[in-house]
């Protein structure tokens, strides 16, 4: 009887051991599957984050869905392949930025096969990751785009460049920034792909070298449309106080003598001839854009020099919002554009000359904001660069992408 009772007890023990082993193996299997699924979700989240940023970067170009899905594919999640779904929503359909067209939502889903959970009937688990990215104001407002030029940004004499928004230089030359003569002062952050020759310059803060090239920050802007053969005005010369209206100025605009000129709001197409003023002028205009191109006659630069006081501001809405001077991207002339004036001169808007050189001189300042984008930049005199974009509904036209959710 004792042996029978002992055998019975041993049988119960072995049954409990077997049950415990099964439970332990089930726990190990569950932990293994959960660890695998967590790892896959982490990879998927990284892909969703990257895809959302790529989609947001294309908001101004209308290629958001393609950009986001291409980026997701580069990270191993191709829409429609291996049961992967990459959903791109602009605007987002959920979350804090739902309905906001300035943001892009990316949702990546994929059914992942399990290894141990099939014993309890779970063969696959749907794994998903979601990210939202959008655009915000960039920190830079002065850009030199030439990729190799020595002296892509130069300063001559006792110059002073002030502004909290920063100067970015794409040139990889060891002397991409070159300052000579006088006691130059740069009271603005400076980032350079290459290096710099400082001379006697003072920098606050010190320049940061070895940055990644930014490229053209306003490349998304479309030029105004017009008929090259239709001239509203030809070879316009102003030598008296006069008000000018928007239109196509074939042969450009020349201001002479002591003329005071007011530009009514709108877009001025300089179809050859450029815009020049030298003398004792007062030039004013609110809500104006000057598009400098060629066709009717040869290209000529913008030249506002001499004892001229200029107060010009760009549109605050519409297709040309924030654009004050826009040089045709096909223009690659080395002719220098000169933007400046006497004390009290203000340029509120973007001076955009991506393939042309620009000198910003005199006591130019901005009551609101100034953006300088050119192939190369020369500073002469005391230039104050403002970055108050409160007049623009969307803030600075120069954007950077940020992960929001």
matplotlib code that plots the C-alpha trace (Angstrom):
import matplotlib.pyplot as plt

x = [0.0, 2.9, 4.5, 1.3, 0.8, 4.4, 4.0, 0.8, 2.6, 5.5, 3.0, 1.4, 4.8, 5.8, 2.5, 3.1, 6.7, 5.4, 2.8, 5.5, 7.8, 5.0, 4.2, 7.8, 8.3, 5.1, 6.4, 9.8, 8.1, 5.8, 8.7, 10.6, 7.7, 7.0, 10.7, 10.8, 7.6, 8.9, 12.1, 10.1, 7.9, 11.0, 12.4, 9.0, 8.8, 12.1, 11.0, 7.7, 9.6, 11.9, 9.1, 7.1, 10.1, 10.7, 7.0, 7.0, 10.1, 8.1, 5.1, 6.0, 6.6, 3.4, 5.2, 4.5, 3.1, 5.8, 8.6, 7.3, 6.8, 10.2, 11.8, 9.9, 11.1, 14.7, 14.2, 12.8, 9.1, 7.8, 4.1, 2.3, 5.3, 5.4, 2.0, 3.4, 1.0, 2.4, -0.4, 0.4, -2.1, -1.8, -3.3, -3.2, -6.5, -5.9, -4.0, -3.1, -2.5, -5.6, -6.8, -3.7, -2.3, 1.1, 1.7, 2.1, 1.0, 2.6, 1.3, 3.2, 1.6, 2.7, 1.5, 4.5, 4.7, 5.1, 7.2, 5.7, 2.3, 0.8, 0.5, -2.3, -3.7, -1.9, 0.1, 0.5, 0.3, -0.4, 2.4, 1.9, 3.8, 2.7, 4.5, 3.6, 6.0, 5.6, 7.4, 8.5, 10.6, 14.3, 16.9, 19.0, 18.2, 21.5, 22.6, 25.6, 24.9, 28.1, 29.5, 33.2, 34.0, 36.8, 35.4, 31.8, 31.1, 33.4, 33.5, 35.5, 36.4, 34.7, 31.6, 29.1, 26.6, 24.0, 21.1, 20.1, 18.9, 22.4, 24.6, 25.0, 27.8, 27.7, 31.2, 33.7, 36.6, 39.1, 38.4, 34.7, 34.4, 37.0, 37.2, 39.9, 40.8, 39.2, 37.6, 34.8, 32.2, 29.7, 27.2, 25.3, 25.7, 27.8, 27.9, 30.3, 30.8, 34.5, 36.6, 37.3, 40.0, 39.0, 41.6, 40.8, 37.2, 35.3, 32.7, 30.0, 29.6, 32.6, 31.9, 31.0, 32.8, 32.2, 28.4, 26.3, 25.4, 21.9, 21.2, 18.7, 16.1, 13.7, 13.9, 10.1, 9.1, 7.6, 8.5, 5.6, 4.1, 4.1, 4.2, 7.8, 6.5, 4.0, 5.4, 3.4, 6.3, 9.5, 12.9, 11.4, 13.5, 12.2, 13.8, 11.0, 8.7, 6.5, 4.3, 4.8, 2.4, 3.0, 3.5, 6.1, 8.9, 10.8, 14.2, 14.0, 13.6, 16.3, 15.8, 17.9, 18.4, 16.5, 13.4, 11.3, 9.5, 6.6, 5.9, 2.3, 1.6, 2.1, 4.7, 7.2, 8.7, 12.1, 12.3, 15.9, 17.6, 17.3, 16.6, 19.0, 19.0, 21.9, 21.4, 19.4, 16.3, 13.6, 12.2, 9.2, 6.8, 4.6, 3.6, 6.0, 8.0, 10.6, 11.3, 14.6, 15.0, 15.9, 14.5, 13.4, 16.9, 20.0, 20.0, 21.2, 21.5, 19.7, 21.7, 20.4, 23.4, 24.5, 22.6, 19.4, 16.9, 14.9, 11.9, 10.5, 8.5, 7.3, 3.7, 2.3, 0.0, -0.4, 2.0, 4.8, 4.4, 7.7, 9.5, 10.9, 13.6, 13.6, 16.3, 15.5, 17.2, 18.5, 20.6, 24.2, 25.8, 28.7, 27.4, 27.1, 23.7, 24.0, 21.3, 21.7, 21.1, 21.4, 20.4, 16.8, 16.8, 14.8, 14.2, 11.5, 11.4, 13.6, 16.4, 16.6, 19.4, 20.4, 22.9, 24.1, 26.4, 25.0, 26.5, 24.5, 25.9, 25.5, 23.3, 20.6, 18.3, 14.9, 11.9, 10.6, 12.8, 15.3, 16.4, 19.5, 19.9, 22.6, 25.4, 27.9, 27.5, 29.6, 28.9, 30.0, 29.0, 26.6, 23.9, 21.2, 19.2, 15.8, 13.9, 10.5, 8.1, 4.9, 3.6, 3.5, 0.7, 3.0, 6.2, 9.5, 9.4, 12.5, 11.3, 12.8, 11.1, 10.4, 8.9, 5.7, 4.2]
y = [0.0, 2.3, 1.6, 2.2, 5.5, 6.5, 5.7, 7.8, 10.7, 10.5, 10.4, 13.6, 15.3, 14.4, 15.7, 19.0, 19.1, 18.5, 21.2, 23.6, 22.8, 23.6, 26.8, 27.9, 27.0, 29.0, 32.0, 31.8, 31.5, 34.4, 36.6, 35.6, 36.5, 39.8, 40.7, 40.1, 42.0, 44.9, 45.0, 45.0, 47.8, 49.8, 49.4, 50.2, 53.4, 54.6, 54.0, 55.9, 58.8, 59.1, 58.8, 61.5, 63.8, 63.0, 63.7, 67.0, 68.1, 67.8, 69.8, 72.8, 70.6, 68.5, 65.1, 64.2, 60.7, 59.5, 60.9, 59.3, 55.9, 56.0, 56.8, 54.0, 51.6, 52.6, 51.5, 48.1, 48.9, 49.0, 49.7, 46.6, 44.3, 41.5, 42.6, 46.0, 49.0, 52.5, 55.0, 58.7, 61.4, 65.1, 66.5, 63.9, 62.2, 61.8, 63.3, 66.8, 68.0, 66.4, 68.4, 70.7, 70.7, 71.8, 68.3, 64.8, 61.6, 58.2, 54.9, 51.7, 48.4, 44.8, 41.4, 39.8, 36.0, 34.6, 31.6, 30.2, 31.9, 29.6, 26.9, 29.1, 29.9, 33.2, 32.8, 36.6, 39.9, 43.2, 45.6, 49.3, 52.5, 56.1, 59.4, 63.0, 65.6, 69.2, 72.4, 75.1, 78.3, 77.7, 79.6, 80.9, 84.0, 84.6, 82.0, 81.7, 78.8, 78.5, 75.0, 75.6, 79.3, 80.9, 84.1, 82.9, 85.4, 88.4, 91.4, 94.5, 97.3, 98.2, 96.2, 95.1, 92.3, 91.8, 89.5, 86.5, 84.3, 83.3, 83.1, 79.7, 79.2, 76.1, 76.5, 73.8, 76.1, 76.5, 80.3, 80.1, 83.1, 85.8, 89.0, 91.6, 95.1, 97.1, 95.8, 93.6, 92.3, 89.5, 89.4, 86.5, 82.7, 81.5, 78.0, 77.0, 73.8, 74.7, 77.1, 80.8, 83.5, 85.9, 88.7, 91.2, 90.1, 89.5, 86.7, 86.3, 83.4, 81.8, 80.3, 76.6, 74.8, 71.4, 71.8, 69.9, 72.1, 73.5, 73.9, 76.5, 77.1, 78.9, 76.4, 75.7, 79.2, 79.4, 82.4, 84.7, 83.9, 86.5, 86.8, 87.5, 89.3, 91.5, 94.7, 97.0, 99.5, 99.8, 101.2, 103.1, 106.0, 108.0, 111.5, 113.1, 112.3, 109.5, 106.5, 103.3, 100.4, 96.6, 95.1, 93.9, 96.4, 95.5, 97.0, 97.5, 100.6, 103.4, 106.1, 109.2, 112.7, 113.6, 111.5, 110.2, 107.0, 105.1, 101.5, 100.5, 97.0, 94.1, 92.2, 94.1, 92.0, 93.4, 91.8, 92.8, 96.0, 95.3, 98.1, 100.8, 104.0, 106.4, 109.8, 111.5, 109.4, 108.2, 104.8, 103.3, 100.4, 98.2, 94.7, 94.6, 91.9, 92.6, 89.6, 90.1, 88.2, 88.7, 88.3, 91.7, 92.9, 91.6, 90.8, 93.6, 93.4, 95.2, 98.3, 100.5, 102.6, 106.1, 108.6, 106.7, 105.9, 102.8, 101.5, 98.4, 95.5, 92.3, 91.0, 89.5, 87.1, 85.4, 83.5, 86.0, 86.3, 87.4, 87.7, 91.2, 90.5, 87.3, 86.8, 84.2, 81.0, 80.5, 83.7, 82.8, 86.2, 87.4, 91.0, 92.2, 93.1, 95.9, 96.4, 99.2, 102.8, 105.6, 105.5, 104.6, 102.3, 99.1, 95.9, 93.8, 90.6, 88.0, 89.1, 85.9, 85.6, 81.9, 82.0, 85.6, 87.6, 90.1, 93.0, 94.2, 97.5, 100.8, 101.2, 98.8, 97.4, 95.8, 97.0, 93.4, 90.9, 90.5, 87.2, 87.1, 84.1, 84.5, 82.6, 84.7, 87.5, 90.6, 92.8, 96.4, 98.9, 98.3, 95.7, 94.8, 91.7, 91.5, 88.3, 89.4, 87.4, 88.5, 90.2, 86.8, 84.3, 81.3, 82.9, 82.6, 81.3, 79.3, 76.1, 73.2, 69.9, 68.6, 65.5, 66.5, 63.2]
z = [0.0, 0.8, -2.5, -4.4, -2.5, -3.4, -7.0, -7.1, -5.5, -8.0, -10.8, -9.6, -9.2, -12.8, -14.1, -12.3, -13.6, -17.1, -16.8, -15.4, -18.3, -20.8, -19.0, -18.9, -22.6, -23.4, -21.4, -23.2, -26.5, -25.7, -24.6, -27.7, -30.0, -28.2, -28.3, -32.1, -32.6, -30.6, -32.6, -35.8, -34.6, -33.7, -37.2, -38.6, -36.5, -37.7, -41.3, -40.7, -39.1, -42.0, -44.6, -42.9, -43.0, -46.6, -47.4, -45.5, -47.4, -50.6, -49.5, -51.6, -54.7, -54.7, -54.6, -51.0, -51.4, -53.8, -51.7, -48.5, -50.1, -51.8, -48.5, -46.7, -49.4, -48.9, -45.3, -46.2, -46.3, -49.9, -50.3, -51.8, -51.3, -48.7, -47.4, -46.4, -46.6, -46.5, -46.1, -46.7, -45.7, -46.3, -44.2, -41.4, -40.6, -36.9, -34.0, -33.0, -36.6, -38.2, -41.1, -41.2, -44.7, -43.5, -42.1, -43.5, -41.8, -42.6, -41.3, -42.0, -41.4, -41.9, -40.6, -38.9, -38.6, -35.1, -34.1, -30.9, -30.6, -33.4, -30.6, -29.2, -32.6, -33.3, -36.5, -37.4, -35.6, -37.3, -36.5, -37.2, -36.8, -37.3, -37.7, -38.5, -39.8, -41.0, -41.9, -39.6, -40.0, -40.8, -38.9, -41.8, -43.8, -45.7, -48.2, -50.6, -53.0, -55.0, -54.2, -54.8, -55.0, -53.0, -51.4, -51.9, -49.1, -48.8, -46.5, -47.3, -45.0, -41.7, -42.3, -39.7, -40.4, -37.7, -37.4, -35.4, -38.3, -39.6, -42.7, -44.5, -47.1, -49.4, -50.8, -49.9, -50.5, -47.6, -48.0, -48.7, -46.4, -46.9, -44.9, -45.6, -44.4, -41.6, -38.5, -39.8, -37.3, -37.9, -35.1, -36.5, -36.6, -39.5, -41.0, -43.7, -45.7, -46.2, -44.2, -43.8, -43.9, -41.1, -41.4, -38.6, -38.4, -35.2, -35.1, -32.4, -32.2, -34.0, -37.4, -37.6, -40.4, -42.0, -42.2, -44.8, -47.8, -47.6, -51.3, -52.6, -49.9, -52.3, -55.2, -54.8, -55.8, -59.3, -61.5, -62.6, -66.0, -68.7, -72.5, -73.6, -76.7, -74.9, -73.6, -71.4, -71.3, -73.3, -72.3, -69.3, -68.0, -65.0, -64.4, -62.5, -59.6, -60.9, -59.9, -61.8, -62.2, -62.4, -65.9, -68.3, -68.7, -71.9, -71.7, -67.9, -65.7, -65.3, -62.7, -63.1, -61.6, -58.5, -59.3, -56.6, -57.6, -56.1, -57.3, -56.9, -55.6, -58.0, -60.1, -62.3, -65.1, -66.1, -69.6, -70.2, -69.0, -65.3, -62.7, -62.0, -59.9, -59.1, -57.7, -55.0, -55.2, -52.9, -54.0, -52.3, -52.9, -50.8, -51.9, -54.9, -56.7, -59.3, -61.6, -63.5, -66.8, -70.4, -73.9, -75.3, -74.6, -72.8, -69.1, -66.8, -63.0, -60.2, -59.3, -56.5, -55.6, -54.8, -52.5, -52.8, -50.0, -50.7, -48.8, -50.6, -49.2, -50.8, -51.0, -47.8, -49.6, -53.0, -55.3, -54.7, -51.0, -49.4, -52.8, -53.4, -56.1, -58.1, -60.7, -63.5, -62.5, -66.0, -65.6, -64.8, -65.5, -63.4, -63.5, -59.9, -58.4, -55.9, -53.2, -50.7, -49.9, -47.4, -43.7, -43.4, -46.4, -45.8, -47.9, -46.4, -48.4, -50.2, -52.5, -54.5, -57.1, -57.0, -59.9, -59.7, -57.4, -54.9, -53.0, -50.0, -48.9, -47.1, -44.1, -45.3, -42.7, -42.4, -40.4, -40.6, -42.4, -45.2, -46.9, -49.1, -51.4, -54.1, -55.8, -53.9, -51.4, -50.7, -47.6, -47.6, -44.9, -42.0, -42.9, -40.4, -41.3, -39.6, -39.1, -38.0, -40.2, -38.4, -41.5, -43.3, -42.5, -42.8, -41.3, -43.1, -46.7, -45.9, -44.2, -42.4, -41.7, -38.2, -36.7, -34.9, -33.8]

ax = plt.figure().add_subplot(projection="3d")
ax.plot(x, y, z, "-o")
ax.set_aspect("equal")
plt.show()
